[in-house]
């Protein structure tokens, strides 16, 4: 049985939990790319909203900088060695309402292109001799670390973006047993010893 990897929250402020493995496994509806225990965090404002809803939201895609969490700092959730980064993917439009349905129809194409196409900009951190933690959908050109760097838990490593397979700015986190998610086994994670549930707003100081 895989040992649970305990992490610190990879952010400051208020974030909404979505697609949590505390509610179902596999959390994202698939075990592909070692994603069974992946979790999503959506940055929200004081009212718990990721962005103000307008009529146009229902029918048109939106620039990612309309979301207050776009560009919010992302922190290392564990101390360890950076083993891979991706930083060059553009932040695409965000999709809510009807545009999100159209965007979902193109997900198969991104999955066929492999894990990097789904992850977008990302940082992979190996926790000592243990699992690798992936932080995905980061803002283009925001990554502050490089392969071979040692990082400490709580260190700023990038910013929240909307790259890869993402409908709005958020942070996707998963852990797995090796540096290649195509070949690795998913690892369960907790945060400060607990597993947040879907719909929960978690807050981290700083």
Secondary structure by P-SEA (a helix, b strand, c coil): cbbbbbbccccccbbbbcccccccccccccccccccbbbbbbbbccccccccccccccccccccccccccccccccccccccccccccccccbbbcaaaaaaaaaaaaaaaaaccccccccbbbbbcccbbbbbbccccccccccccccccccccccbbbbbccccccbbbbbbbccccccccbbbbbbbcccccccccbbbbbcc
